[in-house]
Amino acid sequence: MTPPSAIYLPELLAPAGSPASLKAAIAAGADAVYLSGKRFGARKSAANFTDDEIRESIRLAHSRGVRVYVTVNTLIHDRELKGVADYLLFLYAAGADAVLVQDAGVASLVREIVPGLTIHASTQMTVHNTEGLLRAAEQGFSRVVLPRELGLAEINAMAEKTRSTGIGLEVFIHGALCYSYSGQCLLSSVIGGRSGNRGTCAQPCRKPYSLVTGELDRYGRAVRLRDLATNGKYLLSPRDLCTYRHLRELVKAPVVSLKIEGRMRSPEYVAVVVSTYRRALNEIAAGEWKPDPAAERDLLLAFNRGFTAGYLFGEKHKALMARDAPDNRGVMLGVVKSQDAASGAVIIQPCGDLIPATGDGLFFADPARTAEDWGFSLNNVPLVRGGTITLRVPRHVGPGTLVWITSSRELETRAGQIITHPPADLVRSVPVDLAVAVSAEGRVTFSGSVEGGGGKVVPVMYSPAFSLVPARTHPVTADEMEARLRKSGDSQFILRTLALDYNGAMFAPVAELNRMRREFLTLAEDALVASFLPPAGAVEQARQKLEEVTGADSATLPEAAEKKPPTITLTVCADTPESVSAAVRAGCDRICFEVAFPSASHRCEGEKGQGVIASQVLPLLDLCRDAGVAFVLQVPRISRDAYLETILPEIPGLCRSGLSGCMTDDAGTARAVRACEPELAVAGGQGLNIFNHRAACSLVSLFSSLTLSAELSGTECGELVRLARSHGCQVPFSLVVQGSAEAMITEDCLLEPLRQCRKAGHGDSRSSFFGIRDTTGHIFPVRVDGECRTRIGNAVETSLLDHLPVIARAGINDVVIDARGRTEPYAGEMTRIYREGLAHVMAGTHIPASLKEQVRARALGGITAGHFLRGLKE
């Protein structure tokens, strides 16, 4: 590798989905790797690592100065907390450099049981604003993996505002992009019960959909649907991220780690991508880099769905999305000119200098879509003549067919060579400083140190049993001894300095000199690996704490005595004044109102000098106050800094006018609201992913109430509440019981090609119905808000009306109807129905079946109890 320079290089972080991929990442020059065990990782479909493989991999990586981060980044059920705690202790004892977590409950276990274990906030924590970074730093996180939706200018500003905390920022630079904000996607979960938050995403974003529109009936449902023309049917499929051309900007950015996605990819993929970025970073450090077209072609051939520089560098809409196809593109070879019917040979007009070879994968696509796409592995030698390429294919191909190379045998061979015989410019050498002294009696002492990266210097001492003897005829000269000591063979060590104290008059067999050198380097490796391990006393102390904590968590708690269910309040989430009025008239107890927020370029003050928020909220505050209904300002699930800078100054004035509280799905926003109005109640929304009692208990300092995850079953809700209460967490718990569950939230504007938002200005999409239809005929409602952010709802509406008695017995304090995106009649009539249902619960009488039929008659796409009955597929 290139010697260190004055330029600071951020860490190059590589994916390792298997032990073979980990070795590939190390060979290709990664500074750090991230991997998962067989449990609690967000890529359960990868090969992943057994516990023994984790130990071996950590040792291998540390012996080469490479850091290892282990993902423990799924949501955790209460019944799994003991297993997670055991696993965290195992990782701590094994010497993991950090764990990545999503679940606030897991983070609390780390802080309580293994405080010496470094924690990083996974991108699935959705930390997307400055206040979120400040909150993460306060909670003991040393690093945050930022959402891929943030731009570099925004990241720079966030870093400047959080500089004093020392929090590190990690960004993705290459690989697959999720369509939705990570951690906020339930699409796979609501479709088939496979949750991305539990590591089993079925990737429905890579499936085909049709965009549909229609008029709205009185309940906000579609009538007179019609299909809309789209440029491609893979509406939710992004391109792959590639920031290779922007590496200089990234090196200058205030980020500590550059992350490559790809734990589902092969070792060869890892070797190609990591080595490409490694070489570029080394050349940047040496001051001599410019993008290499050959390197870019290697990245394309490794795997691509079309490349984008992503939101990180301002690309969006068509520049970011790959709506025409969801799979590997490879590199375009050329266009078919003609085919010989007898031999099957096709003549291809190439569009570059790439020539296919035997064993390459070829893909044929008819741009007119009159024939299906297909591919095969080339099994004959192409003929290059007269500026064309001729090769035999097994099927008929029409003129104009596009030909792509999707895999390269030559690239795979080079990747294999990187893995088995790493080139000198990629080898991560571990420097050794050594002093060797030979006494007058011939005794040898080695005194040195090894540098393990990140400033870690580990002392190494060695006194071999062998002694040199006085030479009779041919002494080992000092130069000869130094030459022997400087040899490091195929090891990772490089002797940086050598101080030799030897008179050159003694003798030792060459084999003994070599043996002493090898034994010293073995000791150096052992010492380096041991330096990453916690002290034995710390491990034992953590083990005792684990037994204490998990013993308390798993203690058998007395069942609550049978008693009359507590009073349950009824909350309605709404986004129009008309829906608020209807819900209030129908008897709701609380309104959560999400304001229509215009884009930054279209903001203006409201009437009579009022702010953007106050102009919409103040009349509704008066209405709710007169009716005795609590009014809560609902902040959108994604609240970036620009949004918070607009709404936060208005909150004190709204409080003086009677605002009851704020609801947010983000701990950072809650922190900001608390800072400007410490006494204001802050309710936690579904986006917090409250999945276990520890997560709930860890958030009580910020939130006055919490909404449980939509992915919990009724039994799991009851257990969570029971455990939370037993541990002193007395905040009210809410549960969404009616509405179209928000399955995705994305920065992409699905309607932009139709509405040309960039030219016509932003605005919400509530005047007509929009949706996407999958291949089974299910239609998922689509809303685009004032910031051109798309929200996709479940195709079937959640309804838990007939489960209200179970919800009451579970200790839920508040039930929520989500009427956002719906109409005034929907909000009013659903409120009336649930008001009547709750009255039956309080009276201990049966809820009439006719009430459920009334719900069904107003629901969008039918009704489902969702995960409340069946839970997730595990």
Secondary structure, 3 states (H helix, E strand, C coil): CCCCCCCCCCEEEEECCCHHHHHHHHHCCCCEEEEEECCCCCCCCCCCECHHHHHHHHHHHHHCCCEEEEEECCCCCHHHHHHHHHHHHHHHHHCCCEEEECCHHHHHHHHHHCCCCCEEECHHHCCCCHHHHHHHHHCCEEEEECCCCCCHHHHHHHHHHCHHHCCEEEEEEEECCCCCCCCCCCHHHHHHCCCHHHCCCCCHHHCCCEEEEEEECCCCCEEEEEECCCCCCCCCCECEEECHHHHHHHHHCCCCEEEECCCCCCHHHHHHHHHHHHHHHHHHHCCCCCCCHHHHHHHHHHCCCCEECCHHHCCCHHHCECCCCCCCCCEEEEEEEEECCCCCEEEEEECCCCCCCCCCEEEEECCCCCCCCEEEECCCCCEEECCEEEEECCCCCCCCCEEEEEECHHHHHHHHHHHHCCCCCCCCCEEEEEEEEECCCCEEEEEEEEECCCCCEEEEEECCCCECEECCCCCECHHHHHHHHHCCCCCCEEEEEEEEECCCCEECCHHHHHHHHHHHHHHHHHHHHHHCCCCHHHHHHHHHHHHHHHHHHHCCCCCCCCCCCCCCEEEEEECCHHHHHHHHHHCCCEEEECCCCCCHHHCCCCHHHCCCCHHHHHHHHHHHHHHCCEEEEECCCCCCHHHHHHHHHHHHHHHHCCCCEEEECCHHHHHHHHHHCCCCEEEECHHHCECCHHHHHHCCCCCCEEEECCCCCHHHHHHHHHHHHHCCCCCCEEEEEEECCEEEEECCCCCHHHHCHHHHCCCCCCCCEEEEECCCCCEEEEEECCCCCEEEECCCEEECHHHHHHHHHCCCCEEEEECCCCCHHHHHHHHHHHHHHHHHHHHCCCCCHHHHHHHHHHCCCCEECCHHHHCCCC
